[in-house]
C-alpha cells in the first residue's frame, strides 16, 4: 500500500493528467528515477502522459503539470527488483548459474545503472523509457535494440561505459608526502563507483585515494583493506584535489615518465602524416591537464634522486634531463 506521502503525490499526478501531461522532477540518480517510475505505475498513469527531468532546471511545457518527487529508497528498491525479475523472466538462466546463457550476464540491469551515472540532463527520461520497456518486453528487451527508446538508452549506457574505460586508462597517481597515492579524475559522468574496484585490484597493497571533485565523491583505500566510496562537500573535494605536498621522489618519477612518453613520439611528424591526430582522437583534451606526461613542468626532475634510481643516474648538469638514467 502507498504511504500517506505517496498517496498525496499520486493525487497530484492524477489531477495533473490532462492534455499537457505531467512532468516529474526527480533526483538525477538511479534511485530517483526508479522512485519516479514507481510513482507513475502506482498512479496507473499512461506513460505517454509522463515525463521525467532532474530537479535542477526542470521546465514544464505549456499545459504540463509539475510534480516534485522525493527519492523513496524503499519504493526504488521495489521497482528495481521488479525490473530485474521482468527482464530475466524467460531468460532460461538457472538460478545456480551466474552468467546468462545468452551472454548478457545481467546486462539489462547494468545498462540501467550505467545510464543513471550519465551527466546528460535527459538521463531521467531516457532511463524511465528504458525501465518501462523492460517491464513491457521482459527478457525480450535485449532483442529490441532497434526500438527508438531502447536504442537511445543503450547509446547513453555505451557512452558512460566508454568514460569508465578512459578513467581506467588515464588516471595518474601521485606519491604524496604522507605516503598516500592520490589521483584526481574529472570524468564526464559519475563513473568512480564503477572503476574503484579496478584501482583496488591494481593498488590493493597501497594506501590510495581517487577523487572526482566534479561529482564530489572519493574512493579511499587502506593498504590490504577495503575501498570505501565517500561523498564530499564541494569545498573539501576541491581542497583534496588541489593538494601539492608531493613526496620527495615524485618529481623525479614524473620526469622519467615524461621522458619515456616523449621518447615514443615520432619527431618531424606533422598534420600531413598519417596517425598525427591519434592523440587528439583517443585522448580527449579535457583530460590533458591531469596527465604529467603532457605537463612541460615535468621536464625538470629536480635535484633529488631516489635511492632506487641512484645507481644509474647522473648528477644534475647543464640540462635538467641529464639527472635521469642514461638511454640503454
N, C-alpha and C positions, 0 to 999 in steps of 0.2 A: 504493500500500500504506500502511496506517496506520502511524504511528510507534509506538515502544515505549510512549510515554506514552498515545497514543490507544488502543492495544490494551488497556492496563491499565484505562483508563476505560471502554472498551466492555465489558470483562468485568464491571465493576461495574454498568453499566447492565443487562446481560443477567441477572446474578444478582439484581438488584433487581426484575426484572419478575415481578410476581405479581398477586394480586388488588388490591393497593394501588397499583401503578404506580410510576413514578419521577419525582421532582422534580429537574430540572436547574437548579442555581443558577449563574447566569452574570452577566457584566458587563452592565449596562443600557445597552449601546451596540449599534450596528448590527453591529460585528464580533463582539461577544459572543454575540448572538442567532444570527448566522449560524454561529458555531462550534458552539453547542449544537444547532442544527438539523442541521448536518452530522454530528454525533455520533449523532444519532438515526437518520439514514439509514445510516451505516456499521454500526450495530448491528442494522439491519433491524428496528427497533422499530416496533410498531404505534403510530401517532400517538395513538391514544386512551389509551395507557398512559403517555404522556409529558406533562409539564407544565413550563413554564419560569417562573422567578421570579428577580429580582435577588438578588445575594449578600446585600445588606443586608435583613434581615428575612425571609429565605426560611424558611417554616414548613411542614414536611411535614405532610400529613394523616395520619390514623390508617392505619397499614399501608403508607404510602408511603415508598420508599427515597429518601434524599437523596444526590445526586452533585454535587460541586463541579466546574464546568467552567472551566478556564483558557483565556482567549482565545488562539486559534491563528490568526494572521493569514493564513497560507498556506491553511489549511482554509477560513477565512471567504471568502477570495478565490475559491476553487474553487466554493463554494456560491453566491456572488453571480453569478459568470459563468454557472453552470448555471441559476439562476433567470431571468436576463435572456434566456438562449437559449430557455428554455421559453416564456416569455410573449411572445416575438417570433416564435416558430415559427407559420407560417401567417398572419402579420400582413400579408402582401403588401407589405412595405416593402422597396423596392430598396435595396441596400447603399449606393448613391450618394445616397440621399435622406435628409436629416437628420430630417425630421418624418414621423411615421406618417400614412398617408392617412386613417386613422380618426380622427385628431385627438388621439390620446393622447400623441404626442411623447415617448415613453419614460415615460409617466405611471406605469406599474406600478412601475418602479424608483424613481421619485421619491416615490411614495406610501410605499414601504417606508422610504426614507431619512427622510422626514418623521416617520413613526411612531417611528422609533428616537430622535428628538430629544425625544420626549414625556417628561414627568416622572411620568406615570401609573405606579404600581407594577405595574399589569397589562400594561404595554407589552410585555415579553418574550414573554408567552404570546400576546397579540394578534398581534404581528408573526410569531411562529412559525406560527400558524394561517394567516396570510396567505401566508407563504412556501410552506407545504405546499399550499395551494390553488393557487398559481401553478405548482408542479411537477405537480399533478394535472390542472389545467384548461388549461394552456398559454395561448395567446393569447385563449382564451375567458374568461379571468379577468375582464376588464373588463365582460363581459356578465352576470356573476353578482353584481351589486350587491345583490340581494335575499337572497343566501346569508347566514345569520347571522354567520359568521366574517368574510366579506368586508365586510359592512355595518359591523360593529363596527370593523374595521381602517380603513375609509375615513372613518368618523366621527372616529377618532383623528387621521388624516392631515389632515383638514379643520380640526380644532381647532389643530393646530400651524401650518398654513398661515395661519390667522387671526391667530395670535400673531406670525408673521413680519410681517404687514401692520401690526399695532399698533406693532411696534418701528420700522418704516419711518416711520410717521406721527408717533410720539410721542417719538422720541429727540431730545434737546435738547443741542446742543453749547455748551460754554462756552470762551471765549478765555482761556487761561492766561498767566501772566506770562512763561513761556519761549516763547510763540508757538504752543504746541500747542492744537489744538481737541479738547476732551475731552468725551465723552458717557458717562454711566453708565446702563445699562439693567438692569432686573430682570424679565426675561420669565418666563413660567410654563412655558417649555420651552427647550431648548438650541438657540436659533434663530440665534445670531450667525453660524455658518458659512453660513447661507442668505442672510443680509441684508448681509453685509460688502461684497459686490460692489456693492450699491445705493449705499452710502455712498462707495465708491471712485469710482463714476460721477459722483456729485454733488459730491464734495470732492477730486477727484483732484489738484488743484493745491495743496492744503494739506497740512500735516502734522497728522494727527489720530489719535486713539485712541478706540476704543469698548470699554468694559469691562462685562462681565457678571460681577459678583462672586459671584452665586449659583451659577453653573456654572463659575466660576474660569477664565474664558477672556477674552482680549482680542484685538481686531483692531488692528494697528499699521500705519500707512501713512506713508511718507515722500513729500514733495511730488514728484509726477511719477513715482513708483516703484511698487513692488508692495505689496499689502496682505498682511500675514502674520498668521496666527492663532497665538496663543501661549497655552499652558497656564500657569496661575499657581498659586502656593501660596495657600491661603486668606488668610494674613496679608498677602501682597503685594497680592492682589486688593482687599481692603478698604482698605488703605492708599492705593492709587491712586484708588479710588472716592471717598475722603474728602478728596482734595486741595482746598484752598481758596485757593491762591495765584493769584487771578484777575488778569487783565490790567487796566490802569487804565481801559480803556473798557468793561469787561464790565458793571459796574453800570448804566451809562447805557443800554447796548443792552438789557439785561433790562427796565429800566423802560419804555423805548419799546415793547417787545414787549407788556408787560403792559398798558400804556395802550391799545394797539390792541385787544387782546383784550377789555378792559373796555368799550371803545367800541362793540364789536359786540354787546354784551349789550342786551337789551330791558328797560329799567327798569320796575319795577312788576309784572313777571310773577311769578306765584306758582304753587303746585301746582294751582290750579283752571284754569289756562290751558293750552291745547294747546301741546305742544312744550317745556314746562318741564323735563321729565325727559330731554331728549335727551342732555345731557352725562352723566347717570347711565347712560344706555343704551349710548352709543357710546364712552365714555371710562372704563374701569374705575378704581375708586377706588384700587386698589393702585398706580396709576401717578401719582396726583396729586402725591405728594411730590417727584417728579422733574421737574415742569413749572414753569418760572419764572413762567408766566402765572397760576398759581394760588397763588403764594407771596406773601403780603402784605408780606414784607420788601422786595420789589422795587418797592414804591410809591415808594421814595426812590432817585433816581438817583445821589445823592452830588454833591459839588462839582465833580468833573472832567467837562468837556465835551470829547469828542473833536474834533479839528480838523475832521474831515469833516462834523461836525454844527454847528459853532460858528456858521456864518453864519445859521442860522435859530433859534438857541437864545437864551433869555433867562438872565440870571444868576439864581442861586438866590435865591428870595424867601421870602415867608411860607409858601407852600405848596410842598412838595417837587416836585410835578408841574410847576411853572412853569419848571423848568430844561429841560423838554422842548420840542421845536419846537411853535409855535402851531398850532392847528387851521387847516386850509385848506378 
